Amino acid sequence: MLIIKENQDSLRISLEHRITNLKSKLTQEIQRHVKSLKDEMTLEFAHVDNKIKELQTKMSKYESSHNTDSLPSVTNEDNSQHKLVFKNIKLKNNDQESLKAYVNCIIHSIGLYFNVVDAQQIGLNNGAATKVNPTRTKPVIVSFQEGKHRVDVLKNKRKLKDIDDFKNIYIEPDRSCQERLQEANFRRLAKSIPNLQFRNGRVIEKQN
């Protein structure tokens, strides 16, 4: 009986060792697979993150390019959306900086506190009165940074009539290059026909 008991104890110990070893191997195998899976997931997440960043960069470049292309440039001669015409400006010094400073004063006087981008006098006489009419000066084309600034000036220009220094200044929308060419053609047509004249944007018959 003692031998049988010893054999049973030995078998039990052997089984316990085998079970312990099996548990250890199974645990190690599970840990190895979990680590491998985590490494694969980390690489996959990094790959997805890089793709997202690439798409964000491409979208930013596209939006920037699209916005730049869609915004009108204030230096484009044919663009009248950022420009206005100021008439009856009389300055002894009609260089660009002097005109800009004067126009800024006009704008500030009607309660708008932004500055213009550019101001240039139309024609080659640099602001001097014309030979036909000594009291008449060339209009000034004024460019704004934003289309909203242009609209704000048009909305508030009526205030000039109450300001002594600027009550004779007139502001109107600029015309496109095509419209200017059309007007020039109408003027030439009116001059070529004795009984016609060009006035207020129209070719009309002269009144005797």
Secondary structure, 3 states (H helix, E strand, C coil): CHHHHHHHHHHHHHHHHHHHHHHHHHHHHHHHHHHHHHHHHHHHHHHHHHHHHHHHHHHHHHHHHHHHHHCCCCCCCCCCCCEEEEECCCCCCCCHHHHHHHHHHHHHHCCCCCCCCEEEECCCCCCCCCCCCCCCCCCEEEECCCHHHHHHHHHHHHHHHHCHHHCCCEEEECCCHHHHHHHHHHHHHHHHCCCEEEECCEEEECCC
